[in-house]
C-alpha cells in the first residue's frame, strides 16, 4: 500500500504539537484517499478463499444460525449453547447476511471494514497529534504490517476489538486536548462508548486495557485532574448502559452464564492453562517482530527516538508517552498470561504504527543516520533469507491440497520478498531514506497481495469442495455427521445443523446445559448408520481407512488427500 510521494512532503516536527507553520490542506481529501486505498488493499480477493477452519467457520456459522432461527440473544454453534464470546461481532455478521447474503465475502466484510477504519483512525490521530505526513505514514505502516494485513482478511474477533480499543484510546487523547465544555464531554463519552463496544466484542479487555493504560499514564504524569476531565460518572454510566444489558439478559436466561463467561473464559484462561494455549513469557516478542514486518527494520530506532524524550520531557510529550504506555502495558499483560495466541497482540499495532510513522516522518528529509544505514544494510540479507525460506522451506515442510501450485506460488513470493529487500536497501543507501521506504512499501504491498492470493494453497483443513459435492445429494431427512472431529465449515456450507460423533471440544459445555442428541458417541451413530436412513459422514482419511479395515460398509462420495465424505448407501 502506498500513497503519492507528493502527499508525504511535509515538514517534520519534534514535539507532539501539530505542524502549523504553513496552511494545511483540508482533511476530507486525505481521509478519502486513505479510505479508498485501504479499501482496495483489504478488499482484494476478499471472498475468493474458503473459510478457514476453525475460526472463520465458527464466527460465520454462529451468525448464520442466528439468522436461520431468528434468535439473536443467545449464541449457538451447531445448535449448541455457546457462551465463550459476547455477541457484537455476531450481530454485525447477521447484518452482512441480511444485506449481502451468505458467502465468504459477506462474512469477511466487517473484518476488512474495521481494518480500513483502523487505518483511517491512525491517520486522523497521527495528523492531529503531530502533522499530516505522520498521519499518512502511520496509516501506511499499519496497513502494510504483516499481522495487521493478515488479520484484516480473516473472520475473527481480533481485528474488530483491536480497532474499537484503538478508537477508545485515540478518542480519549483528542478529547483530553479539547478545551473544557461540550466537545470534551462528548469526546470522553465517545471513548467510553468505543470501550463498551469493545467489551461487547471480546469481553473485559474492552474496558480493562483503556483503564490500565490511562491509569499508568496518569501515574507517570502525576496529573490526577485528568480524572475530572474524563467525566467518570456519566462516562461509566454510558459504558454500562451499552455493555451491561446483554450480560444481564443472558444471566436471566441461563443462570450459569456469568460464572462460565467471567470465571472460566476470562480469569481461568488468563491465569491457568485451561485453554491449552500455554507459551513461554517471551512468546510475543518474536510474534511482534514478525507481525510488524517490514517495519521491524526501524523498530529499534523508533524505540530510541521516542523513549528518551517521552520520559524525560513527559509533560510536553504526554500523548507520545500514552502511546508508548499502551503498547508496552498490553504487551506485558499478554506476555504474563498462561493463554497465548498470535492475534492477541494485535491491539498494540495501531498505536505502534503511529510511533513508527512519527519516526519515519522525522527522518524523511534528513541524511541517513547510523541507525538508518544499519537498518537498510539489514533489510537486504534478512529479506533475502525470509524469501528463501518462503520459496524452499514452506513447500518442503507444509502439506497442501495442491502441492505443485503451492510450490510455484511460494517461489514467486520468495523472489518478490527478496527483490523488495534488495531494492529497498539499494534505494535507501543510494537515494536516501524516503526512497528506501517508498520502495519497501510498494514491494511489500505486492508481496502481501501475493500472500493473500496464495493462502488457499496452504489450507489443508477446509472441506468446502467435498461438501459442495455432497449438497446436491441431500434430502430434507438425510443425516450428515462429522465423525471424530467437528468440521466447523460443514454446517456453514450445507446451511444446516450436523451431527458430531465422538467429539465435543468447545461444544462440551453447552451439551451440559440442555439435551443435544445430535452430539453423540459412536454406538448411537452406528445404529443410525445401519437403520436404513440416508446418512453421510465427513471424516479424516486416516479414520476412514481404520473404519474400512473394521469392515464398515461405506460408499465414497467425495475425497481429497486429507478428508473424505462417505455415505451408507450406494449412489
N, C-alpha and C positions, 0 to 999 in steps of 0.2 A: 504494500500500500504506500503510495507516495502522493505528495502534493506538489504543485508547480513551484519551482525554485523561487520565483518572484514573490510567492506568498510568504516565504520564510525570511525575507530580507528585512529584519527589524533590528534596531539596536538592542544590545543586551543590557541588563540591569542587575546589579549585585544584590539589592535588597528585595524584600517582599513587596515593595511598593510598585504598583503598576507603572509602566513607562508612560509618562505624559509629556514627553519632550516634543512630540510632534502630533498632529491630529491623527487619531486612529480611524480607519475605515469603519463602516457600520458592522455590527456583529452578525446580522442576519445572513449576509452573503457567505461569511465564513462557516456559520452553522450549517447552511445549506450545502456547502462544499464538503464539510466533514461528514455530514449525514449521507450524502449521495455516494461519496467514495466508499465509506464504510459499509453502506447497504449493498453495493456491488461486490465488495470484498467478502462479506459474510454471506451474501446470498448466492454466490457462485456454486452451482451444483448442489444446492442445499437439500433437495429432495431426491437425488438420484441414488444415494446409498441406502441399503437396507437398514432397518432399525437395529442398533447394536443390542447385544444381549449381555447382561440382564437389564442394565439401567434404562436405556432408551425404550425398550419394550415395556418395562414396568411403568414408567412415567407417561406412557401413551395408553396403556391398557386401562389404568385406573380411571382417567377421564372418559375413555370410551364407555366404560361400564356406567359411569355417572349419567352420561347422555342416554344410553340404552335403557337404564332403569328409571330415569327421572329423579333419582335421589342424589342430592348434591352435598349433603352434610357429612355423611359417614363414608369415608373412602373404603373401597373394596378392591381386592386383587383376585381375579378368578372367582369372584363371588364371595371371597373370604374377607372378614373384617380386617382392616389394615390400618394400624394406629401409629405407624412409625414416623410419619411426617404430617405437618399441617396442610391445609387444602389450597392455599392461594394459587400455587402453580397448577394444580389440577383444574381449578376454576378457569384460569386463563386458557388452559388447553381445551376445555369444553367450549369456550368462545371460538377458538380456532376451528373446532369441529363444526359448529353451527355455521360459521362464516365460509369456510373453505372446504368442508368435507373431511373425510377421514383418510389421511395419507401421510406419507413421510415428510413432505414439505410443510403441511399444516402443523404437524407435530413438532417440527423444529422451528416454526416461525417465531415463537416467543423467546427461545434461546438466542436466535440471531437478532431479534429486536432489542433485547437487553444488551447484547454485545455492542450493537450500534449506539444505543443510548449511553453506555459506559464511555465510549469514545467521545461523544458529544459533551457529556458531563465533564470529562477530563479536559477537553478543550476550553470550555467555559470557565472552569475553575483555574486552570493554568493561566489563562489570559487575565482573569480577574485578580489573581494573586501576584502575577509577575508581569507578563506582557503578551502580546499577540503571538509572537513567534514561539514562545514557550508553550502556549496553548496548542498550536498546530503541531509542534514537535512531540508534545506529550500524547496527543491523540494518535500520532503516527507510531510512537513507541508502543502504546498499548495494543493497537490493532495488529501489529506485526510480531508481538511476543508469542512464542510458540505455544505455551499453555493456554493463554487467553484466546488465541485464534482457534485452537483445537476445541476448547470447551464452548466456543461460540457456534459450533456445529454439532453439538451432542445434547440430546434431550436429558438433562439432569437439572437439579435444583441449584447447582453451584453458581452458574452464571447469573441467574436471577437474583439470588441472595447477595452475591458479591456486589452487583451494581446497586441494589437497594441500600446495602450498607454504605457504599461509597457515596451515594446520594445523600444519605443521612449525615455523613461526615462533611461533605462539601457544602451542603445547605447550612449546617451549623456554622462553618467557617465564614461563609459570606454573610450570614445573619449577624454574627458576632461583630463584623466590621460596620454594620449599619448603625446609624445614629438611633438613640432611643426613640421609640414610637411604634407606629403601626407596621412599618417594614420589618423591623427587627422581630417583633412579636410574631408576625406571620411566618417569617423565616424559621424561627425556632419551632413553631408548631409544625411546619413542613418537615423539619429534621426529625421530629418525633413521629410524624406520620410515616415517613420512609422507614423508620425503625420498626414501627408496628407492622408494616407490610413485610419487612424482612423477617419479623417474628412469625408471621403467618405463612412464610415460605419455608423456613427451616428451623424454627424454634427459638430458644432463648438467646442464641448468639445475636439475634436481631437487635436486642437491647443491651446485651452484655458488652459487645465489642465497642459500640459508641461510648457507653458509660465508662468502660475501662480506659479507653484511650483519652477521652476528655478529662477523666479524673486524674490520670497520671500527668496530663498536660497542665492542669490547674495546680497540682502539687509542684511540678517543675518550675512554673512561673510564680508560684505562691500568690496567685491572683484570685482570691476567693470571691470577690464581687462578680466574677463571671457567672457564678451560680444564680445570682439575682437576675442577670441579663438573660438567663435561659427560661424564665417564666415557668419554673419547675412544676408548680401546682397545676396550672392549666395545661402545660405540655404533657405531663404524665396522665392527666385526665383524658386528653385526646388519645394518647397511646393506648390506654386500657379500653377506651370506648371502641377502638378499632380492633385491637388484638384479643380482647377477653371474650366476647360473645360466643365465638365458635368453640372455644375451650370449655366454657360453661355448658353450652348445649350438648357437647359430646359427653361431658361427665354426667349430665342428667339422663342421657340415653344409655350410657354404658358406664356403670359405677366403677369399673376397674381402670377406666381410661387414664385419669390423671396420674395414677401410680405408675402404670406402664410407660406412659408418654414421658413423664418427667424423670422418674427414678431410673427406669431401665434404659430408655432411649437417650437421656441426657447425661445424668450423673454416672450411672454404671458404665456407659460407653466411654465416657471421658476418663474415669478413674480406674477402670479394670479392662481386661482383655475379653470381656463377654462377647464382643462382636468378632473376635478372632482377627483383629486387624493390627496387631502389635508390630511396631517397627522401632528401631533404636532412636535415641534422642536426636541424633544428628540427621535423621532421615530427610527432613525438609530442606536441609542445606543444598544437597545436590538437586533436589526437586526444584528449588527456587532458581538455582543457577542454570539448570537446563530449561526450565519453563520460561525464563526471561530472555532466552536466546532470540535474536543475535546480540541483545544489549548487554549480555554478560561481559562483553569486552570492555564496557565502560562502567561496570558496577563498582569497582574499587575506586575509580576516580570520582564517581558520583558520591560515594560514601565520604571520601576525604573532603570533597568540596562542601558538603552540607554539614557534616557532623561538627566540624570545628566552630564555625561562626554560629551555627544553630544553637549551640550550647553556651558558648562564651557570651554572645550578644543575643540571648534568647528572647528578650522582650522586643527587640527590633525585628527579629526573625521568628516571631511567635508562630505564624502559620506553617513555616517550614518545619519548625520543631514538632508541631502537631502531626504533620505528615510522617515524619521520622518515627514518632512515638507509635502511630497507628501501625506502621509496617513492622516495627520491632516487637511490639506487645502482642500482636496477633501471631507473629512467627513463633515467639516464645510460648504462647498459650497452646498452640497446636503441637509444638515440639514436646511439651510436658505431658501430653495426653498419651494414654495407652492405646488409643484407636487412631490410626493414621491412614489416610488415603491421599493420593496425589492431588485431587481437586480441592481439598480442604484449604490449601494455601492461597487459593485464587483471590480472596478479598484484599490481599496486600497489593495486588497488581495495579489497580487504578491509581492509588496514591504514589506507589513506587514509580509509575510511568511519569507522573508529574515531576518527581525528583530527578529522574533521568533526563526528561525533557528540559528541565531548568539547567542542568549541567550542559547539555548539548547546545542550548541557546547561548550560554556564557562563552563556549569555545568556538562558536560558529564562524566568527570573523577573525579569529586570532591565529597567530602562528602556532604550530604544533608544539605542545609542551612534551616533557619527557614521558609523562604518563600516557599521553595520546599516541606517541610513537610506539611505545611498548604495546599498546592496545592493537594498533594496526599490524605490528610485527607478529602478534599472537594470532590475529584473525586468520591469516593465511594457513599456517600449519594446522591449527585446531579445526578450521572449517574443512580443510582437505581430509584430515583424519576422520571427521564425522561423515563426510561424503563417502569415503572408502568403506566405512562401517555400514552405511546405508546400502551401498552397492553390492557388498560381498557378504557381510556377516548376517544381515537380516534375511536374505533369501536362503542362506545355508542353515539357519537355526530356527526359523519360524515357518510352521506349516501354512499351507494356503489351499483354497479350493481351486485356484488357477496358478500353480507354481511357475509356469513358464511366463505368463503375463506379468506376474508379480516380480520376477527376476528382471524383466525388461524395465518395468516401472521403477524399481529400486535403483537400477543402473542409471537411468535418466535423472532421478532425483539426486543420487550421489554426485553425478557430474555437475548438476546445476548448483548444488551446495558448494562444491569445491571451486568451481569457476567464480561464484559470487564472492567467496572468501578471498581468492587471489586478486580479483578485480578491485574489490573494496580496499584491500591493503595497498595495492599499487596506486589507486586514486588518492587515498588518504595521505600516503607518504610523498607522492609526486605533485598532487594538485591541491592538497590542503584538506583540512578537517571536514568542511562541508561536502566536498566532492566525495570523500570516502564514505560519509554517512549516506548520501543520496544513492550511491551505487549499492551500498549494503541494503538499503530499504527496497530498492527496485528488485535486486536479485533475490533477496529473501522472500519478498512477496510472491514472486514467481514460484519459488520453492514451496511455500506454504500452499499455494493453489494446487500445485502438483501433488503434495501430500494428501490434500482433500480428495483429489480425483483418484488417487491410488488406494485410498483407505479400504474400499470394498475387497481388494485382493488380500488384505491382511485379516479379514474377519472369517473365522472358521466355525463360529457358533450359530450364525443365522441359519434358520431352516425355511426361510421365505420361499425359495424356489420349490422346495419339496411340498410345502403347504399349498402353494398355488396349484400344483398338480393334483392335490387331493381335493381341493374345494369343489370342482365340478362334480365329483362323485358323491358328495354328501347329500343325504336326505334329511328332513327335519328330525327324524328319530334316530339317525346314526349317532354312534358314540365315538368321540375322539379322546384318546388318553395319552398323556405324557408318562412314559414308563421309566422310573429310576432317576428322573430329573424333571424339573419344571422348566420347559422351554417357553420363556415368557413371551416370545413373539408369536407363538401358535394361536392363542386366543385373539390377539390383535388382528392378525391377517385372516383368520377364519371368521371374525366377527361373532364369536360365541364362546361361552364358557367351556372348559375342557376338564376331563378327569385327570387327577395326578396320582400316580401309583408309586408306592414305596419311596416317597419323598415328601417332606414338609418344608424344611428350611424356614424362610421368612413367613411362610403361611402358618407355621406351627401355632403361634399364639392365638390367632384368630379362630383356629379349629377348636380351641378350648372354651370359647365363649358361646358358640352355638353349633348346632348339628351341621356337619358338612359331609354328607355321604359320598360326594364326588372326590373327596380326598381319602384314598383308601389304601389298604395293604394288598399284597399280591393275591392271596386266596380269593378275596371278593372279586377282584378284577378277572381272574381266570374263570370264575363261574360265569361272568358276563361273556367272556370270550367264547365259551363253549355253549352259550344259551340259545344260539340261533339268531340273536340280534346282530345287526351290522356294526362291527367295532373296528376302528382304526387305531393304530398305535404308533407314536413317534418316540424313537429311542436311539441310543447310540449304536454305531456299528458293532462295537465290542459286545454290548448287551444282546444285540440281535444274534450274533454268532453263538453266544452262550445259550440263548433260548433255543436256537435251532438244533444245537447239539443235544439238548434235553428232549427233542422230539416234538416241540411245539409247532403246530401247523400254522404257517404264516405265508401270505401271498404279498409279494413285493409290489408296492405302488409307486414309490419314488425313492431315490437314494443319491447320496454323494459320498465323498471319501470319509466322512465323519459320522453321518447320521442317516437313518432310514425311516420311511413310512411304510408300514405293512398293514394288511387287513386280515380278517379271519375268514373271508370268503373270496373265492376266485373272481377276478374281474369279469 
